Amino acid sequence: MVRRFWVETLGCPKNQVDSDKITGLLVRDGMAAAEAPEEADLVVVNTCAFIEEARQESVDTVLALRSTAAEAELVVTGCMAERYGAELAEALPEADRVAGFGVPVSLEAKPSASSPSAVEPPSFDLLNLSRPPGEAPWAYVKIAEGCDRRCGYCAIPSFRGPQRSRSAEAIVAEVEGLGVREAVLVAQDLASYGRDQGQGPRGIIPLVESLRHRVDWVRLLYLYPSDLTDPLIDAICATGVPYFDLSLQHVSRPLLTRMRRWGDGDRFAARIADIRQRQPEAVFRSNFIVGYPGETEADHDALLDFVADVGLDWCGFFIYSAEAGTYATTLGGEIPAELAAERRRELAETQDGITAAKRDQLIGREVEVLVDTPGIARTYREAPEIDGIISVPDHLAVGRFHTVRVIDAMGPDLTAEAVLP
């Protein structure tokens, strides 16, 4: 009898890539995907540990799947498993095994908290495993692992390690093997790709230029603002996907200094204005941390003004989460949770209005879309599974590009009709 598995993925797109590679490994081991977790012999939970909310979601998911798939072997992997190792194994008796990055997912007995195997070094590297082609016409492609930066709030380098870039040849081969129309490049620090291989600050550019000749769309996620050079901007615009996902985090210079981050609102705004001058149809996304230790009302007002004035297309706002071992936990000036939540609501309401207005501006326009699933499509303006969608007629072929006319908008989402040739 063929054994069946179920992989549950939490967190960011980088985790989804890891899950795809775990799936490929299990298939090569002779297993088959189950249609539901309760039908699986093996359930794998790929966890997220970025902030407290994500960790709680991971634990809740493990418990729910233990109840749903009571007879299955349950393996917990991903960021929480790597970061907390034996501690998590002891705290989650519901799991049969806690396996960090690279530790083979298997039906082995769960190690005890004192067992070395609970925190053993990886026996293989997920980053360089092959993965099966997906069903969607796009795919996230992880081009590097780890991070060399030491942002004050982030614990990722402590368990993901220093940056390790993949070879350009391996990345190109993976993209070609996936057979997709769009490759979405992801990494903890995307623009630093290749520096650990001695390629210097422009290592990402030859990779982007190579990939744009192999797929229709190349999209870059998570760009550190100081690395957004003129040559990189030109390379992004040349892909036909002028989509800039900028990791800004805040705009107050004093607060960014406390975050151990580069830049300020004026520099960010000037760079965005420069890109818009080069490419008026450019689209921008960013994320911001609210309630970082020491954030004053003046800091918050500066961020509000920036959001209102610059008009990014997409924004996410996250309340600061204290992460053990990070520089931020040594700072004073903790922000009350209620105040942080109120600041986040104010920012989100401002951005929701901006995003809705920008979507309304597309009504009546003809746009090119890639159909992801029957009735659901995107232009280059929408990153898959992150931004809004476009509802299109069901008869438009999946995995193909079509010209449609936008006829309505509701918040971040659009509705379009087919344009006859």
C-alpha positions in Angstrom: 0.0 0.0 0.0 1.3 3.5 -0.9 1.7 5.7 2.1 0.2 9.1 1.9 1.3 12.5 3.2 0.0 16.0 3.9 2.1 19.1 4.2 0.7 22.1 5.9 2.6 25.4 5.3 2.6 28.5 7.5 4.4 31.8 7.1 6.1 33.4 4.2 6.6 32.4 0.6 10.1 31.1 1.5 8.4 28.5 3.6 6.3 27.4 0.7 9.4 26.7 -1.3 10.7 24.5 1.5 7.4 22.7 1.6 7.6 22.1 -2.1 11.0 20.6 -1.7 9.8 18.4 1.2 7.0 17.3 -1.0 9.4 16.4 -3.8 11.5 14.4 -1.4 8.5 12.4 0.0 7.3 11.6 -3.6 10.7 10.4 -4.5 10.6 8.2 -1.4 7.5 6.5 -2.9 4.8 8.3 -1.0 1.7 10.1 -2.5 -0.1 13.2 -1.5 -3.3 12.8 0.4 -6.4 14.7 -0.5 -7.0 15.7 3.2 -5.0 15.4 6.4 -7.2 12.8 7.9 -6.3 10.5 5.0 -2.6 10.8 5.5 -0.1 8.5 7.1 2.3 11.3 7.6 1.4 15.0 8.4 4.1 17.6 8.2 3.6 21.1 9.6 6.1 23.6 8.2 6.0 26.3 10.9 6.7 30.0 11.1 8.5 31.6 14.1 8.9 35.2 12.9 6.7 36.8 15.5 4.6 35.7 18.5 1.4 35.7 16.5 2.9 33.4 13.9 4.3 31.0 16.6 0.9 30.8 18.2 -0.7 30.0 14.8 1.9 27.3 14.3 1.1 25.6 17.6 -2.7 25.9 17.1 -2.3 24.3 13.7 -0.3 21.4 15.1 -2.9 20.8 17.7 -5.8 21.0 15.2 -4.1 18.6 12.8 -3.3 16.2 15.7 -7.1 16.1 16.3 -8.0 15.9 12.6 -5.4 13.2 11.7 -5.3 11.3 15.0 -3.7 8.2 13.5 -1.1 9.9 11.4 2.5 10.4 12.3 2.9 14.1 12.9 6.2 15.9 12.2 6.9 19.5 13.0 9.5 21.3 10.9 10.4 24.8 9.8 11.4 27.9 11.7 10.0 26.9 15.1 11.6 23.5 14.9 14.9 25.0 14.0 14.8 27.9 16.5 13.5 26.0 19.6 14.5 22.4 18.8 14.4 20.2 21.9 12.3 22.8 23.8 9.6 22.5 21.2 9.8 18.7 21.2 9.3 18.7 25.0 6.4 21.2 24.9 4.5 19.5 22.1 3.9 15.9 23.0 1.3 15.8 20.2 4.1 15.8 17.7 5.9 12.5 16.9 9.0 14.3 15.7 10.4 17.8 15.7 12.9 18.2 12.8 14.9 21.3 12.0 15.8 22.5 8.5 17.4 19.7 6.5 16.6 16.9 8.9 14.8 14.3 6.9 11.0 14.2 7.6 10.3 10.5 8.4 8.2 8.2 10.5 10.9 7.9 13.2 10.1 8.0 16.9 10.0 11.3 18.5 13.3 12.2 20.3 13.3 13.4 23.9 14.3 16.9 24.9 17.7 15.6 25.9 18.3 13.6 22.8 21.0 15.0 20.5 18.8 14.0 17.5 16.3 16.7 18.5 18.7 19.4 17.4 21.1 17.5 15.1 22.7 19.3 12.2 21.0 19.1 8.9 21.8 15.9 7.0 20.8 17.5 3.7 20.2 21.0 2.4 16.6 21.9 1.5 17.9 24.9 -0.4 19.4 22.7 -3.1 16.8 19.9 -3.3 14.8 19.7 -6.5 11.1 20.2 -6.4 8.2 18.9 -8.5 6.4 21.2 -11.0 3.4 22.9 -9.4 -0.1 23.3 -10.7 0.0 27.1 -10.9 1.6 29.0 -13.8 3.8 30.8 -11.3 6.2 29.7 -8.6 8.2 31.1 -5.7 11.9 30.4 -6.3 14.3 30.7 -3.3 17.6 32.0 -4.5 19.4 32.2 -1.2 19.0 31.2 2.5 20.0 33.0 5.6 20.9 36.7 6.2 24.0 38.6 7.0 22.2 41.7 8.4 21.5 42.2 12.0 18.3 44.2 12.2 17.4 45.0 15.8 14.1 43.2 15.8 14.9 40.1 13.8 15.9 36.7 15.0 16.1 35.0 11.6 19.9 35.1 11.3 20.2 33.2 14.6 18.4 30.1 13.2 18.6 30.5 9.4 22.3 31.3 9.6 24.4 33.6 7.3 23.5 34.1 3.7 24.1 31.2 1.4 23.4 32.0 -2.3 22.6 29.2 -4.7 24.4 29.0 -8.0 22.8 30.8 -10.9 22.9 27.6 -12.9 20.9 25.7 -10.2 18.3 28.5 -10.1 17.9 28.7 -13.8 17.6 24.9 -14.0 14.9 24.9 -11.4 12.9 27.6 -13.1 13.2 25.8 -16.5 12.1 22.5 -14.8 9.1 24.1 -13.2 7.6 25.1 -16.5 6.0 28.3 -15.2 5.2 31.6 -16.9 6.2 33.7 -13.8 9.2 33.2 -11.5 8.9 35.0 -8.1 12.4 35.3 -6.6 12.5 35.2 -2.8 15.2 35.3 -0.1 15.8 36.9 3.2 17.9 39.6 1.5 17.3 39.3 -2.2 19.5 42.1 -3.5 22.5 40.7 -1.7 22.4 37.5 -3.8 25.8 36.4 -4.8 27.9 38.5 -2.4 28.8 35.5 -0.4 30.1 34.0 -3.6 32.3 37.0 -4.3 30.0 38.5 -7.0 29.9 41.9 -5.4 26.8 44.2 -5.0 25.4 43.5 -8.5 25.3 39.7 -8.4 21.5 39.7 -8.6 21.4 41.5 -12.0 22.9 38.8 -14.3 20.5 36.3 -12.7 17.5 38.5 -13.4 18.6 39.2 -16.9 19.1 35.4 -17.5 15.7 34.5 -16.2 13.8 37.1 -18.1 14.7 35.3 -21.3 13.3 32.1 -20.0 9.9 33.1 -18.4 7.4 35.8 -19.3 7.5 37.5 -15.9 10.2 37.8 -13.2 9.2 39.3 -9.9 11.6 40.2 -7.0 10.3 40.2 -3.4 12.1 41.7 -0.4 14.5 44.3 -1.6 16.6 46.2 1.1 16.3 49.9 0.2 20.0 50.7 0.3 20.7 48.0 -2.4 18.1 49.4 -4.8 20.7 50.7 -7.3 20.1 52.3 -10.7 21.3 49.1 -12.5 19.0 46.9 -10.4 16.1 49.3 -11.1 16.8 49.1 -14.8 17.0 45.3 -14.7 13.7 45.0 -12.9 11.9 47.4 -15.3 13.4 45.4 -18.2 11.6 42.2 -17.0 8.2 43.8 -17.8 7.3 43.5 -14.1 8.1 46.9 -12.6 7.0 45.7 -9.2 9.1 46.9 -6.3 8.8 45.2 -2.9 10.8 47.4 -0.6 11.7 46.4 2.9 11.4 49.9 4.5 10.0 49.0 8.1 9.7 52.7 9.1 10.6 56.2 8.0 11.7 57.9 11.2 15.5 58.3 11.1 16.0 58.0 14.9 13.7 54.9 15.0 15.4 53.3 12.0 18.7 53.8 13.8 17.3 51.9 16.8 16.2 49.2 14.4 19.8 49.1 13.0 18.4 49.9 9.6 19.4 52.2 6.8 17.5 55.2 5.4 14.7 57.6 6.3 11.5 58.8 4.8 13.0 61.5 2.6 15.5 59.0 1.0 12.7 56.5 0.5 10.4 59.0 -1.1 13.1 60.4 -3.4 13.9 56.9 -4.6 10.3 56.0 -5.3 9.8 59.3 -7.1 12.9 58.5 -9.3 11.5 55.1 -10.2 8.1 56.5 -11.1 9.8 59.1 -13.3 11.6 56.3 -15.2 8.5 54.0 -15.2 5.2 55.7 -14.5 3.4 52.3 -14.3 5.7 51.0 -11.5 4.0 49.4 -8.5 5.2 49.5 -4.9 4.7 47.3 -1.9 6.3 47.6 1.6 5.8 46.5 5.2 6.2 48.6 8.3 6.6 47.8 12.0 4.4 49.6 14.4 5.1 50.0 18.1 8.9 49.4 18.0 10.5 50.3 21.4 10.9 54.0 21.6 8.4 54.9 18.8 7.1 58.4 19.6 4.0 60.1 18.4 6.2 62.2 16.1 7.6 58.9 14.7 4.1 57.6 14.1 3.0 60.8 12.5 6.0 60.8 10.2 5.0 57.3 9.1 1.4 58.3 8.6 2.4 61.3 6.5 4.7 59.1 4.4 2.0 56.6 3.7 -0.5 59.3 2.8 1.9 61.3 0.7 3.9 58.7 -1.2 0.9 56.5 -2.0 2.3 53.0 -2.2 0.1 50.5 -3.9 0.2 47.8 -1.2 1.3 48.0 2.4 1.4 45.6 5.4 1.6 46.9 9.0 2.8 44.6 11.8 2.9 45.2 15.5 6.4 44.8 17.0 7.0 41.4 18.6 9.8 41.1 21.1 12.1 38.2 20.0 14.4 36.6 22.5 18.1 37.4 21.8 17.5 40.4 19.6 19.0 43.8 20.1 15.5 45.4 20.4 14.8 43.5 23.7 17.7 45.5 25.3 16.1 48.9 24.5 13.8 50.8 26.8 10.6 52.6 25.7 8.2 49.7 25.4 5.0 50.7 23.6 1.7 49.7 25.3 -0.1 47.0 23.3 -3.3 49.1 23.1 -1.4 52.1 21.7 0.4 50.0 19.1 -2.8 48.4 18.0 -4.4 51.9 17.6 -1.5 53.1 15.6 -1.7 50.1 13.3 -5.5 50.6 12.8 -4.9 54.2 11.8 -2.2 53.3 9.3 -4.2 50.4 7.8 -7.3 52.6 7.4 -5.2 55.2 5.6 -3.6 52.6 3.3 -6.9 50.9 2.6 -8.2 54.1 1.1 -5.1 54.6 -1.0 -5.1 51.0 -2.3 -8.8 51.2 -3.2 -8.3 54.5 -5.0 -5.5 53.1 -7.1 -7.6 50.1 -8.0 -10.5 52.3 -9.0 -8.2 54.1 -11.4 -7.9 50.9 -13.4 -11.6 50.7 -14.1 -12.1 51.0 -17.9 -8.5 50.1 -18.8 -7.5 47.2 -20.9 -4.8 45.2 -19.1 -2.8 42.0 -19.7 -3.4 39.3 -17.2 -2.0 35.8 -16.4 -4.8 33.4 -15.4 -3.8 31.5 -12.3 -6.9 29.3 -11.8 -10.3 29.3 -13.6 -11.8 32.8 -13.1 -8.9 34.2 -11.2 -6.1 36.3 -12.8 -3.4 38.9 -12.1 -1.6 41.7 -13.9 2.1 42.4 -13.1 0.6 44.7 -10.3 -0.3 41.8 -8.1 2.1 39.4 -6.5 0.5 35.9 -6.2 -1.1 35.1 -2.9 -0.1 38.5 -1.5 -1.9 41.2 -3.3 -5.4 41.6 -4.8 -6.9 39.4 -7.6 -8.8 40.0 -10.8 -12.0 38.0 -11.4 -12.2 37.1 -15.1 -14.5 34.9 -17.2 -14.1 31.3 -16.4 -13.5 30.3 -20.1 -10.2 32.1 -20.2 -7.4 29.5 -20.4 -5.4 28.9 -17.2 -1.7 29.5 -17.6 -2.2 31.8 -20.6 -2.0 35.6 -21.0 -5.2 37.4 -22.0 -6.2 41.0 -22.6 -9.2 42.0 -20.4 -11.0 45.2 -19.6 -11.5 46.2 -15.9 -15.1 46.9 -15.2 -15.4 47.1 -11.4 -13.3 47.3 -8.2 -14.0 46.4 -4.7 -11.2 47.3 -2.3 -8.1 45.5 -3.5 -9.9 43.2 -6.0 -11.0 43.9 -9.5 -13.5 42.4 -12.0 -12.8 42.3 -15.7 -14.3 41.2 -18.9 -12.7 39.5 -21.9 -11.6 41.7 -24.8 -12.4 40.1 -28.1 -9.5 39.9 -30.6 
